[in-house]
Amino acid sequence: MPKSKPPRRRRRRHLTNQERGLVDFFDRLERITDRAEREAEALADRVPPEELAAMRATCAENRRIFAEARAEMMAPSRTPVLDRLVSEMRQKERAAKA
């Protein structure tokens, strides 16, 4: 008899409009951070070293936050049954209104 395998976590194949909007938002924030870092590096000879170090640390922290948020958003749901039940309930509500 074959061993039973635990159920696999399903990965979402398509992003919802809200998720796509958030990915675009994180991309814009990343571009803004890149531009700020480039501008700070261009002025490195006129900026005090402690201020330049603070700017570099801020940019690195921003990138870490954006990467964590993006990864959390793209991760499979930890509550797939609840998600499915809620989506079914919302579909029923939309059908009742129509």
Backbone as XML, in Angstrom:
<?xml version="1.0"?>
<chain id="A" units="angstrom">
  <residue number="1" name="MET">
    <atom name="N" x="0.836" y="-1.181" z="0.000"/>
    <atom name="CA" x="0.000" y="0.000" z="0.000"/>
    <atom name="C" x="0.889" y="1.255" z="0.000"/>
  </residue>
  <residue number="2" name="PRO">
    <atom name="N" x="0.586" y="2.242" z="-0.851"/>
    <atom name="CA" x="1.443" y="3.437" z="-0.883"/>
    <atom name="C" x="1.252" y="4.297" z="0.359"/>
  </residue>
  <residue number="3" name="LYS">
    <atom name="N" x="2.326" y="4.948" z="0.731"/>
    <atom name="CA" x="2.230" y="5.844" z="1.875"/>
    <atom name="C" x="1.415" y="7.068" z="1.472"/>
  </residue>
  <residue number="4" name="SER">
    <atom name="N" x="0.638" y="7.528" z="2.407"/>
    <atom name="CA" x="-0.149" y="8.726" z="2.081"/>
    <atom name="C" x="0.755" y="9.951" z="2.216"/>
  </residue>
  <residue number="5" name="LYS">
    <atom name="N" x="0.526" y="10.885" z="1.329"/>
    <atom name="CA" x="1.325" y="12.107" z="1.338"/>
    <atom name="C" x="0.494" y="13.226" z="1.951"/>
  </residue>
  <residue number="6" name="PRO">
    <atom name="N" x="1.148" y="14.133" z="2.638"/>
    <atom name="CA" x="0.392" y="15.267" z="3.177"/>
    <atom name="C" x="-0.097" y="16.145" z="2.027"/>
  </residue>
  <residue number="7" name="PRO">
    <atom name="N" x="-1.197" y="16.836" z="2.217"/>
    <atom name="CA" x="-1.698" y="17.681" z="1.130"/>
    <atom name="C" x="-0.698" y="18.788" z="0.812"/>
  </residue>
  <residue number="8" name="ARG">
    <atom name="N" x="-0.539" y="19.079" z="-0.469"/>
    <atom name="CA" x="0.384" y="20.129" z="-0.873"/>
    <atom name="C" x="-0.290" y="21.474" z="-0.750"/>
  </residue>
  <residue number="9" name="ARG">
    <atom name="N" x="0.509" y="22.450" z="-0.424"/>
    <atom name="CA" x="-0.030" y="23.804" z="-0.394"/>
    <atom name="C" x="-0.191" y="24.291" z="-1.814"/>
  </residue>
  <residue number="10" name="ARG">
    <atom name="N" x="-1.354" y="24.756" z="-2.120"/>
    <atom name="CA" x="-1.582" y="25.255" z="-3.470"/>
    <atom name="C" x="-1.033" y="26.660" z="-3.580"/>
  </residue>
  <residue number="11" name="ARG">
    <atom name="N" x="-0.327" y="26.900" z="-4.657"/>
    <atom name="CA" x="0.184" y="28.245" z="-4.912"/>
    <atom name="C" x="-0.789" y="28.958" z="-5.826"/>
  </residue>
  <residue number="12" name="ARG">
    <atom name="N" x="-0.954" y="30.216" z="-5.571"/>
    <atom name="CA" x="-1.843" y="30.983" z="-6.424"/>
    <atom name="C" x="-1.185" y="31.167" z="-7.790"/>
  </residue>
  <residue number="13" name="ARG">
    <atom name="N" x="-1.943" y="30.939" z="-8.826"/>
    <atom name="CA" x="-1.386" y="31.057" z="-10.173"/>
    <atom name="C" x="-1.511" y="32.457" z="-10.714"/>
  </residue>
  <residue number="14" name="HIS">
    <atom name="N" x="-2.559" y="33.157" z="-10.319"/>
    <atom name="CA" x="-2.802" y="34.498" z="-10.841"/>
    <atom name="C" x="-2.917" y="35.471" z="-9.688"/>
  </residue>
  <residue number="15" name="LEU">
    <atom name="N" x="-2.400" y="36.664" z="-9.908"/>
    <atom name="CA" x="-2.536" y="37.706" z="-8.902"/>
    <atom name="C" x="-3.900" y="38.370" z="-9.052"/>
  </residue>
  <residue number="16" name="THR">
    <atom name="N" x="-4.491" y="38.723" z="-7.941"/>
    <atom name="CA" x="-5.735" y="39.482" z="-8.006"/>
    <atom name="C" x="-5.381" y="40.934" z="-8.325"/>
  </residue>
  <residue number="17" name="ASN">
    <atom name="N" x="-6.376" y="41.720" z="-8.658"/>
    <atom name="CA" x="-6.134" y="43.131" z="-8.973"/>
    <atom name="C" x="-5.503" y="43.847" z="-7.784"/>
  </residue>
  <residue number="18" name="GLN">
    <atom name="N" x="-5.965" y="43.526" z="-6.587"/>
    <atom name="CA" x="-5.413" y="44.161" z="-5.388"/>
    <atom name="C" x="-3.940" y="43.777" z="-5.224"/>
  </residue>
  <residue number="19" name="GLU">
    <atom name="N" x="-3.628" y="42.514" z="-5.420"/>
    <atom name="CA" x="-2.236" y="42.071" z="-5.289"/>
    <atom name="C" x="-1.361" y="42.699" z="-6.372"/>
  </residue>
  <residue number="20" name="ARG">
    <atom name="N" x="-1.876" y="42.784" z="-7.585"/>
    <atom name="CA" x="-1.124" y="43.414" z="-8.674"/>
    <atom name="C" x="-0.854" y="44.879" z="-8.335"/>
  </residue>
  <residue number="21" name="GLY">
    <atom name="N" x="-1.840" y="45.542" z="-7.753"/>
    <atom name="CA" x="-1.655" y="46.939" z="-7.344"/>
    <atom name="C" x="-0.594" y="47.074" z="-6.268"/>
  </residue>
  <residue number="22" name="LEU">
    <atom name="N" x="-0.585" y="46.135" z="-5.330"/>
    <atom name="CA" x="0.432" y="46.180" z="-4.280"/>
    <atom name="C" x="1.826" y="45.910" z="-4.831"/>
  </residue>
  <residue number="23" name="VAL">
    <atom name="N" x="1.931" y="44.982" z="-5.774"/>
    <atom name="CA" x="3.245" y="44.715" z="-6.388"/>
    <atom name="C" x="3.728" y="45.971" z="-7.109"/>
  </residue>
  <residue number="24" name="ASP">
    <atom name="N" x="2.831" y="46.635" z="-7.836"/>
    <atom name="CA" x="3.209" y="47.886" z="-8.510"/>
    <atom name="C" x="3.632" y="48.944" z="-7.502"/>
  </residue>
  <residue number="25" name="PHE">
    <atom name="N" x="2.920" y="49.015" z="-6.387"/>
    <atom name="CA" x="3.247" y="49.975" z="-5.330"/>
    <atom name="C" x="4.644" y="49.704" z="-4.773"/>
  </residue>
  <residue number="26" name="PHE">
    <atom name="N" x="4.953" y="48.433" z="-4.483"/>
    <atom name="CA" x="6.279" y="48.090" z="-3.977"/>
    <atom name="C" x="7.362" y="48.383" z="-5.017"/>
  </residue>
  <residue number="27" name="ASP">
    <atom name="N" x="7.049" y="48.161" z="-6.288"/>
    <atom name="CA" x="8.008" y="48.477" z="-7.349"/>
    <atom name="C" x="8.296" y="49.983" z="-7.399"/>
  </residue>
  <residue number="28" name="ARG">
    <atom name="N" x="7.246" y="50.786" z="-7.270"/>
    <atom name="CA" x="7.453" y="52.245" z="-7.250"/>
    <atom name="C" x="8.290" y="52.665" z="-6.058"/>
  </residue>
  <residue number="29" name="LEU">
    <atom name="N" x="7.995" y="52.091" z="-4.890"/>
    <atom name="CA" x="8.788" y="52.421" z="-3.700"/>
    <atom name="C" x="10.249" y="52.023" z="-3.885"/>
  </residue>
  <residue number="30" name="GLU">
    <atom name="N" x="10.479" y="50.886" z="-4.524"/>
    <atom name="CA" x="11.847" y="50.428" z="-4.788"/>
    <atom name="C" x="12.569" y="51.408" z="-5.717"/>
  </residue>
  <residue number="31" name="ARG">
    <atom name="N" x="11.876" y="51.880" z="-6.752"/>
    <atom name="CA" x="12.494" y="52.850" z="-7.670"/>
    <atom name="C" x="12.812" y="54.160" z="-6.969"/>
  </residue>
  <residue number="32" name="ILE">
    <atom name="N" x="11.910" y="54.609" z="-6.094"/>
    <atom name="CA" x="12.147" y="55.839" z="-5.334"/>
    <atom name="C" x="13.360" y="55.677" z="-4.431"/>
  </residue>
  <residue number="33" name="THR">
    <atom name="N" x="13.469" y="54.516" z="-3.781"/>
    <atom name="CA" x="14.617" y="54.238" z="-2.910"/>
    <atom name="C" x="15.911" y="54.209" z="-3.721"/>
  </residue>
  <residue number="34" name="ASP">
    <atom name="N" x="15.879" y="53.587" z="-4.890"/>
    <atom name="CA" x="17.067" y="53.549" z="-5.758"/>
    <atom name="C" x="17.498" y="54.954" z="-6.159"/>
  </residue>
  <residue number="35" name="ARG">
    <atom name="N" x="16.513" y="55.761" z="-6.548"/>
    <atom name="CA" x="16.842" y="57.129" z="-6.965"/>
    <atom name="C" x="17.431" y="57.927" z="-5.804"/>
  </residue>
  <residue number="36" name="ALA">
    <atom name="N" x="16.844" y="57.797" z="-4.624"/>
    <atom name="CA" x="17.361" y="58.523" z="-3.453"/>
    <atom name="C" x="18.788" y="58.084" z="-3.130"/>
  </residue>
  <residue number="37" name="GLU">
    <atom name="N" x="19.046" y="56.785" z="-3.248"/>
    <atom name="CA" x="20.391" y="56.288" z="-2.957"/>
    <atom name="C" x="21.400" y="56.793" z="-3.998"/>
  </residue>
  <residue number="38" name="ARG">
    <atom name="N" x="21.013" y="56.793" z="-5.261"/>
    <atom name="CA" x="21.913" y="57.306" z="-6.308"/>
    <atom name="C" x="22.213" y="58.783" z="-6.099"/>
  </residue>
  <residue number="39" name="GLU">
    <atom name="N" x="21.186" y="59.558" z="-5.745"/>
    <atom name="CA" x="21.389" y="60.983" z="-5.509"/>
    <atom name="C" x="22.305" y="61.216" z="-4.314"/>
  </residue>
  <residue number="40" name="ALA">
    <atom name="N" x="22.127" y="60.410" z="-3.265"/>
    <atom name="CA" x="22.983" y="60.548" z="-2.082"/>
    <atom name="C" x="24.428" y="60.181" z="-2.412"/>
  </residue>
  <residue number="41" name="GLU">
    <atom name="N" x="24.619" y="59.133" z="-3.215"/>
    <atom name="CA" x="25.979" y="58.728" z="-3.598"/>
    <atom name="C" x="26.630" y="59.784" z="-4.481"/>
  </residue>
  <residue number="42" name="ALA">
    <atom name="N" x="25.838" y="60.436" z="-5.332"/>
    <atom name="CA" x="26.384" y="61.480" z="-6.200"/>
    <atom name="C" x="26.864" y="62.677" z="-5.386"/>
  </residue>
  <residue number="43" name="LEU">
    <atom name="N" x="26.234" y="62.914" z="-4.249"/>
    <atom name="CA" x="26.606" y="64.044" z="-3.392"/>
    <atom name="C" x="27.476" y="63.613" z="-2.212"/>
  </residue>
  <residue number="44" name="ALA">
    <atom name="N" x="28.047" y="62.424" z="-2.283"/>
    <atom name="CA" x="28.790" y="61.860" z="-1.150"/>
    <atom name="C" x="29.954" y="62.739" z="-0.719"/>
  </residue>
  <residue number="45" name="ASP">
    <atom name="N" x="30.580" y="63.446" z="-1.665"/>
    <atom name="CA" x="31.730" y="64.265" z="-1.288"/>
    <atom name="C" x="31.330" y="65.543" z="-0.559"/>
  </residue>
  <residue number="46" name="ARG">
    <atom name="N" x="30.047" y="65.941" z="-0.631"/>
    <atom name="CA" x="29.588" y="67.169" z="0.024"/>
    <atom name="C" x="28.721" y="66.910" z="1.254"/>
  </residue>
  <residue number="47" name="VAL">
    <atom name="N" x="28.451" y="65.647" z="1.539"/>
    <atom name="CA" x="27.576" y="65.291" z="2.665"/>
    <atom name="C" x="28.435" y="64.728" z="3.799"/>
  </residue>
  <residue number="48" name="PRO">
    <atom name="N" x="28.118" y="65.083" z="5.052"/>
    <atom name="CA" x="28.880" y="64.525" z="6.176"/>
    <atom name="C" x="28.771" y="62.995" z="6.194"/>
  </residue>
  <residue number="49" name="PRO">
    <atom name="N" x="29.844" y="62.291" z="6.568"/>
    <atom name="CA" x="29.850" y="60.824" z="6.537"/>
    <atom name="C" x="28.749" y="60.180" z="7.377"/>
  </residue>
  <residue number="50" name="GLU">
    <atom name="N" x="28.438" y="60.752" z="8.538"/>
    <atom name="CA" x="27.389" y="60.150" z="9.373"/>
    <atom name="C" x="26.015" y="60.275" z="8.717"/>
  </residue>
  <residue number="51" name="GLU">
    <atom name="N" x="25.800" y="61.371" z="7.989"/>
    <atom name="CA" x="24.531" y="61.540" z="7.285"/>
    <atom name="C" x="24.431" y="60.562" z="6.101"/>
  </residue>
  <residue number="52" name="LEU">
    <atom name="N" x="25.543" y="60.370" z="5.405"/>
    <atom name="CA" x="25.575" y="59.416" z="4.294"/>
    <atom name="C" x="25.345" y="57.990" z="4.800"/>
  </residue>
  <residue number="53" name="ALA">
    <atom name="N" x="25.948" y="57.656" z="5.942"/>
    <atom name="CA" x="25.755" y="56.331" z="6.531"/>
    <atom name="C" x="24.295" y="56.129" z="6.935"/>
  </residue>
  <residue number="54" name="ALA">
    <atom name="N" x="23.679" y="57.174" z="7.490"/>
    <atom name="CA" x="22.261" y="57.083" z="7.872"/>
    <atom name="C" x="21.386" y="56.869" z="6.643"/>
  </residue>
  <residue number="55" name="MET">
    <atom name="N" x="21.715" y="57.539" z="5.552"/>
    <atom name="CA" x="20.934" y="57.390" z="4.315"/>
    <atom name="C" x="21.083" y="55.976" z="3.755"/>
  </residue>
  <residue number="56" name="ARG">
    <atom name="N" x="22.303" y="55.458" z="3.769"/>
    <atom name="CA" x="22.519" y="54.085" z="3.280"/>
    <atom name="C" x="21.769" y="53.078" z="4.141"/>
  </residue>
  <residue number="57" name="ALA">
    <atom name="N" x="21.792" y="53.278" z="5.456"/>
    <atom name="CA" x="21.078" y="52.367" z="6.360"/>
    <atom name="C" x="19.571" y="52.439" z="6.127"/>
  </residue>
  <residue number="58" name="THR">
    <atom name="N" x="19.064" y="53.636" z="5.900"/>
    <atom name="CA" x="17.632" y="53.803" z="5.640"/>
    <atom name="C" x="17.235" y="53.098" z="4.350"/>
  </residue>
  <residue number="59" name="CYS">
    <atom name="N" x="18.036" y="53.246" z="3.300"/>
    <atom name="CA" x="17.737" y="52.587" z="2.026"/>
    <atom name="C" x="17.763" y="51.065" z="2.173"/>
  </residue>
  <residue number="60" name="ALA">
    <atom name="N" x="18.747" y="50.558" z="2.910"/>
    <atom name="CA" x="18.834" y="49.111" z="3.120"/>
    <atom name="C" x="17.634" y="48.603" z="3.915"/>
  </residue>
  <residue number="61" name="GLU">
    <atom name="N" x="17.230" y="49.355" z="4.930"/>
    <atom name="CA" x="16.068" y="48.974" z="5.737"/>
    <atom name="C" x="14.789" y="48.990" z="4.886"/>
  </residue>
  <residue number="62" name="ASN">
    <atom name="N" x="14.658" y="50.007" z="4.045"/>
    <atom name="CA" x="13.491" y="50.081" z="3.154"/>
    <atom name="C" x="13.437" y="48.870" z="2.232"/>
  </residue>
  <residue number="63" name="ARG">
    <atom name="N" x="14.564" y="48.518" z="1.647"/>
    <atom name="CA" x="14.593" y="47.359" z="0.744"/>
    <atom name="C" x="14.212" y="46.077" z="1.474"/>
  </residue>
  <residue number="64" name="ARG">
    <atom name="N" x="14.680" y="45.932" z="2.701"/>
    <atom name="CA" x="14.347" y="44.745" z="3.498"/>
    <atom name="C" x="12.844" y="44.693" z="3.757"/>
  </residue>
  <residue number="65" name="ILE">
    <atom name="N" x="12.266" y="45.816" z="4.138"/>
    <atom name="CA" x="10.824" y="45.881" z="4.421"/>
    <atom name="C" x="10.023" y="45.553" z="3.164"/>
  </residue>
  <residue number="66" name="PHE">
    <atom name="N" x="10.424" y="46.122" z="2.015"/>
    <atom name="CA" x="9.694" y="45.877" z="0.766"/>
    <atom name="C" x="9.781" y="44.407" z="0.383"/>
  </residue>
  <residue number="67" name="ALA">
    <atom name="N" x="10.966" y="43.814" z="0.529"/>
    <atom name="CA" x="11.143" y="42.404" z="0.165"/>
    <atom name="C" x="10.311" y="41.492" z="1.064"/>
  </residue>
  <residue number="68" name="GLU">
    <atom name="N" x="10.274" y="41.785" z="2.365"/>
    <atom name="CA" x="9.467" y="40.975" z="3.289"/>
    <atom name="C" x="7.986" y="41.086" z="2.963"/>
  </residue>
  <residue number="69" name="ALA">
    <atom name="N" x="7.523" y="42.293" z="2.704"/>
    <atom name="CA" x="6.104" y="42.495" z="2.408"/>
    <atom name="C" x="5.719" y="41.802" z="1.107"/>
  </residue>
  <residue number="70" name="ARG">
    <atom name="N" x="6.578" y="41.913" z="0.097"/>
    <atom name="CA" x="6.309" y="41.263" z="-1.190"/>
    <atom name="C" x="6.280" y="39.745" z="-1.028"/>
  </residue>
  <residue number="71" name="ALA">
    <atom name="N" x="7.228" y="39.194" z="-0.263"/>
    <atom name="CA" x="7.284" y="37.743" z="-0.051"/>
    <atom name="C" x="6.059" y="37.259" z="0.723"/>
  </residue>
  <residue number="72" name="GLU">
    <atom name="N" x="5.645" y="38.018" z="1.727"/>
    <atom name="CA" x="4.464" y="37.630" z="2.511"/>
    <atom name="C" x="3.206" y="37.650" z="1.655"/>
  </residue>
  <residue number="73" name="MET">
    <atom name="N" x="3.121" y="38.638" z="0.770"/>
    <atom name="CA" x="1.957" y="38.749" z="-0.089"/>
    <atom name="C" x="1.901" y="37.594" z="-1.094"/>
  </residue>
  <residue number="74" name="MET">
    <atom name="N" x="3.050" y="37.154" z="-1.592"/>
    <atom name="CA" x="3.089" y="36.116" z="-2.612"/>
    <atom name="C" x="3.066" y="34.702" z="-2.022"/>
  </residue>
  <residue number="75" name="ALA">
    <atom name="N" x="3.223" y="34.572" z="-0.716"/>
    <atom name="CA" x="3.245" y="33.248" z="-0.079"/>
    <atom name="C" x="1.857" y="32.616" z="-0.136"/>
  </residue>
  <residue number="76" name="PRO">
    <atom name="N" x="1.815" y="31.291" z="-0.177"/>
    <atom name="CA" x="0.506" y="30.623" z="-0.153"/>
    <atom name="C" x="-0.233" y="30.946" z="1.153"/>
  </residue>
  <residue number="77" name="SER">
    <atom name="N" x="-1.518" y="30.939" z="1.073"/>
    <atom name="CA" x="-2.335" y="31.258" z="2.238"/>
    <atom name="C" x="-2.123" y="30.239" z="3.350"/>
  </residue>
  <residue number="78" name="ARG">
    <atom name="N" x="-2.123" y="30.723" z="4.577"/>
    <atom name="CA" x="-2.005" y="29.816" z="5.722"/>
    <atom name="C" x="-3.369" y="29.304" z="6.166"/>
  </residue>
  <residue number="79" name="THR">
    <atom name="N" x="-4.433" y="29.888" z="5.621"/>
    <atom name="CA" x="-5.795" y="29.474" z="5.975"/>
    <atom name="C" x="-6.609" y="29.236" z="4.702"/>
  </residue>
  <residue number="80" name="PRO">
    <atom name="N" x="-6.247" y="28.226" z="3.906"/>
    <atom name="CA" x="-6.923" y="28.045" z="2.613"/>
    <atom name="C" x="-8.405" y="27.696" z="2.730"/>
  </residue>
  <residue number="81" name="VAL">
    <atom name="N" x="-8.775" y="26.932" z="3.741"/>
    <atom name="CA" x="-10.189" y="26.551" z="3.887"/>
    <atom name="C" x="-11.026" y="27.780" z="4.218"/>
  </residue>
  <residue number="82" name="LEU">
    <atom name="N" x="-10.553" y="28.576" z="5.159"/>
    <atom name="CA" x="-11.261" y="29.799" z="5.519"/>
    <atom name="C" x="-11.352" y="30.739" z="4.319"/>
  </residue>
  <residue number="83" name="ASP">
    <atom name="N" x="-10.275" y="30.884" z="3.570"/>
    <atom name="CA" x="-10.288" y="31.734" z="2.372"/>
    <atom name="C" x="-11.333" y="31.262" z="1.378"/>
  </residue>
  <residue number="84" name="ARG">
    <atom name="N" x="-11.412" y="29.962" z="1.146"/>
    <atom name="CA" x="-12.375" y="29.422" z="0.192"/>
    <atom name="C" x="-13.796" y="29.671" z="0.669"/>
  </residue>
  <residue number="85" name="LEU">
    <atom name="N" x="-14.064" y="29.444" z="1.963"/>
    <atom name="CA" x="-15.411" y="29.656" z="2.505"/>
    <atom name="C" x="-15.821" y="31.121" z="2.421"/>
  </residue>
  <residue number="86" name="VAL">
    <atom name="N" x="-14.902" y="32.013" z="2.709"/>
    <atom name="CA" x="-15.200" y="33.441" z="2.640"/>
    <atom name="C" x="-15.477" y="33.851" z="1.198"/>
  </residue>
  <residue number="87" name="SER">
    <atom name="N" x="-14.676" y="33.359" z="0.253"/>
    <atom name="CA" x="-14.912" y="33.718" z="-1.155"/>
    <atom name="C" x="-16.251" y="33.168" z="-1.636"/>
  </residue>
  <residue number="88" name="GLU">
    <atom name="N" x="-16.609" y="31.957" z="-1.214"/>
    <atom name="CA" x="-17.914" y="31.401" z="-1.588"/>
    <atom name="C" x="-19.047" y="32.236" z="-0.994"/>
  </residue>
  <residue number="89" name="MET">
    <atom name="N" x="-18.885" y="32.669" z="0.259"/>
    <atom name="CA" x="-19.906" y="33.488" z="0.908"/>
    <atom name="C" x="-20.073" y="34.815" z="0.158"/>
  </residue>
  <residue number="90" name="ARG">
    <atom name="N" x="-18.956" y="35.430" z="-0.245"/>
    <atom name="CA" x="-19.024" y="36.691" z="-0.984"/>
    <atom name="C" x="-19.687" y="36.503" z="-2.343"/>
  </residue>
  <residue number="91" name="GLN">
    <atom name="N" x="-19.414" y="35.388" z="-3.003"/>
    <atom name="CA" x="-20.044" y="35.112" z="-4.292"/>
    <atom name="C" x="-21.545" y="34.962" z="-4.134"/>
  </residue>
  <residue number="92" name="LYS">
    <atom name="N" x="-21.979" y="34.289" z="-3.076"/>
    <atom name="CA" x="-23.413" y="34.129" z="-2.819"/>
    <atom name="C" x="-24.065" y="35.484" z="-2.559"/>
  </residue>
  <residue number="93" name="GLU">
    <atom name="N" x="-23.360" y="36.342" z="-1.795"/>
    <atom name="CA" x="-23.909" y="37.667" z="-1.512"/>
    <atom name="C" x="-24.042" y="38.488" z="-2.798"/>
  </residue>
  <residue number="94" name="ARG">
    <atom name="N" x="-23.035" y="38.401" z="-3.682"/>
    <atom name="CA" x="-23.091" y="39.133" z="-4.949"/>
    <atom name="C" x="-24.223" y="38.607" z="-5.818"/>
  </residue>
  <residue number="95" name="ALA">
    <atom name="N" x="-24.412" y="37.282" z="-5.826"/>
    <atom name="CA" x="-25.484" y="36.689" z="-6.628"/>
    <atom name="C" x="-26.848" y="37.083" z="-6.094"/>
  </residue>
  <residue number="96" name="ALA">
    <atom name="N" x="-26.979" y="37.202" z="-4.775"/>
    <atom name="CA" x="-28.258" y="37.579" z="-4.165"/>
    <atom name="C" x="-28.590" y="39.044" z="-4.496"/>
  </residue>
  <residue number="97" name="LYS">
    <atom name="N" x="-27.581" y="39.910" z="-4.588"/>
    <atom name="CA" x="-27.804" y="41.320" z="-4.902"/>
    <atom name="C" x="-28.170" y="41.512" z="-6.365"/>
  </residue>
  <residue number="98" name="ALA">
    <atom name="N" x="-27.654" y="40.657" z="-7.229"/>
    <atom name="CA" x="-27.886" y="40.825" z="-8.680"/>
    <atom name="C" x="-29.253" y="40.367" z="-9.118"/>
  </residue>
</chain>
